[in-house]
Amino acid sequence: MAQATKGRLNYRCPSCFIRDLDIDMFFDAEKREYYCLRCQFTGSEEKVLEMNQLARVRYKDMMTRFTDFEAFSE
């Protein structure tokens, strides 16, 4: 395998990101895919972006301040 290099953008590994680990992925120019050194995830740029978008669902209200909690209680 070629020497590990960072891609033009630092993408988070979606598999690790789902488990709350912030691990950057490396880019293999020969295969044109990203891979994680911590887990065995590999994928194209499109697959990485798609899976990271799915993982962001849990953080959609992170910057929202909730003041009315009656809607949440039953």
Order of alpha helices (4+ residues) and beta strands (2+ residues): alpha-beta-beta-beta-alpha
